[in-house]
Amino acid sequence: MHTPTQSTAEEARLHDLLEQGARAIRAKDLGGLMPRYAPDVVLFDVVGPLRHQGAEAVRRRMAEWFASFEGPIGYEMSDVCVDTAADLACCHRVNHVRATKHGGEQLSMRWRETTCYRKRNGQWVITHQHSSVPFDAASGQASLDLQS
C-alpha cells in the first residue's frame, strides 16, 4: 500500500519527467526525449497512421515532426493532472505548440494528451500515449485554437 507521502513523491517524479520531455521537445532533442518511452510503447497521434507501435516507430514519428519546423519549438503544457497507484500512473494535459514550419508558415495548435506510465526496474516509462484534437461537429474541421 502506498502512503500519501509516497504517492506525492511519485507524482513529483512524474511531473519532473513531463518537464524533461517538454525541454526535449522545445530543443528537438530526440536523445533527451526517447529514454522516457518503453520499448513496447503504443502511440496514438493526432495524425495518421492509427497507431505507432514500439519505441523505434515513435522515434521516427518524433524525428519527422521535429524536422517539419525551422528552429526551436515553443511548447507548453497546461491543466496537468497526474495520478499514481503502485506501478501504474496516468497523466492528462493540454499541450500548446507554437513553431515556424519550413516555408515560414506559423503554427499555433492545442491538443489533448493522455500518457500512461508503468514503473519498470524502478523507472517510470511511457507505455501508451494518446493525443487528440477536438473538432467542430458542424464543419467537420479540427478545433486547434480552443483554450481551457
C-alpha positions in Angstrom: 0.0 0.0 0.0 1.2 3.5 -0.9 1.0 6.2 1.7 0.1 9.8 0.6 3.7 10.8 1.0 4.9 8.1 -1.3 2.2 9.0 -3.8 3.1 12.7 -3.7 6.8 11.8 -4.3 5.9 9.6 -7.3 3.7 12.4 -8.7 6.6 14.8 -8.3 8.9 12.4 -10.2 6.3 12.2 -13.0 6.0 16.0 -13.1 9.8 16.1 -13.5 9.6 13.6 -16.4 6.9 15.7 -18.1 9.1 18.8 -17.8 12.2 16.9 -19.1 10.1 15.8 -22.1 8.9 19.4 -22.7 12.5 20.6 -22.6 13.5 17.9 -25.1 10.6 18.8 -27.4 11.5 22.5 -27.3 15.1 21.7 -28.3 14.1 19.0 -30.8 16.3 16.6 -28.8 15.4 13.0 -29.7 18.2 11.7 -27.4 16.6 13.5 -24.4 13.0 12.5 -25.3 13.2 8.8 -26.2 14.5 7.3 -22.9 11.1 8.1 -21.4 9.4 5.6 -23.8 9.1 1.8 -23.1 10.3 -0.4 -26.0 6.7 -1.7 -26.4 5.0 1.7 -26.3 1.9 2.4 -28.3 1.3 5.9 -29.6 -2.0 7.3 -30.9 -1.1 10.6 -32.6 -3.2 13.4 -34.0 -2.1 12.4 -37.5 -2.1 9.0 -39.2 -1.4 6.2 -39.1 -3.9 5.0 -36.4 -1.0 3.8 -34.2 2.7 3.8 -33.8 3.9 0.6 -32.2 7.2 0.4 -30.4 9.9 2.9 -29.5 11.5 2.9 -32.9 8.2 3.9 -34.6 7.8 6.7 -32.0 11.4 7.8 -32.7 10.7 8.0 -36.4 7.4 9.9 -35.8 9.1 12.4 -33.5 12.1 12.9 -35.8 9.6 13.6 -38.7 7.7 16.1 -36.5 10.8 17.9 -35.3 12.1 18.1 -38.9 9.0 19.9 -40.1 9.9 23.0 -38.1 12.5 25.7 -38.5 14.3 26.4 -35.2 13.1 25.5 -31.8 9.6 24.6 -30.9 7.5 26.7 -28.4 5.8 24.0 -26.3 3.8 24.5 -23.1 1.6 22.2 -21.0 -1.5 23.3 -19.0 -4.1 21.6 -16.9 -1.7 18.9 -16.0 -3.1 16.1 -13.8 -1.0 13.2 -12.6 -2.4 10.2 -10.8 -0.4 7.3 -9.4 -1.1 3.8 -8.0 1.8 1.4 -7.3 3.5 0.8 -10.6 0.9 2.5 -12.8 0.4 6.2 -13.5 -1.7 8.3 -15.8 -1.3 11.9 -16.8 -3.6 14.1 -18.9 -3.0 17.7 -20.0 -3.5 20.2 -22.8 -0.4 20.9 -24.9 0.2 24.1 -26.9 2.8 24.3 -29.6 4.0 27.4 -31.5 6.5 26.9 -34.2 7.5 28.0 -37.7 7.1 25.4 -40.4 9.5 25.2 -43.3 8.4 27.9 -45.8 7.5 30.3 -43.0 4.0 29.3 -42.0 3.3 29.9 -38.3 1.7 27.1 -36.4 -0.2 27.5 -33.1 -2.0 24.4 -32.0 -3.5 23.0 -28.9 -4.3 19.3 -28.3 -5.3 17.0 -25.5 -2.9 14.3 -24.4 -3.1 11.3 -22.1 0.0 9.4 -21.1 0.1 6.1 -19.3 3.3 5.1 -17.4 4.5 1.8 -15.9 7.2 1.5 -13.4 9.8 -0.9 -14.8 13.0 -1.7 -13.0 12.3 1.3 -10.7 11.9 3.8 -13.5 8.7 5.3 -14.9 8.4 4.7 -18.7 5.6 5.7 -21.1 3.7 2.6 -22.3 0.8 4.4 -24.0 0.3 8.0 -25.3 -2.9 9.2 -26.8 -3.2 12.6 -28.4 -6.5 14.1 -29.7 -7.8 17.3 -31.2 -11.5 18.2 -30.7 -13.4 19.1 -33.8 -16.4 21.3 -34.8 -19.3 18.9 -35.5 -21.0 21.4 -37.8 -17.9 22.0 -40.1 -16.0 18.7 -39.5 -12.9 20.8 -39.0 -10.4 20.4 -36.2 -10.6 23.0 -33.5 -6.9 23.8 -33.0 -7.3 27.1 -31.1 -9.5 26.1 -28.2 -8.3 27.2 -24.8 -9.0 25.8 -21.4 
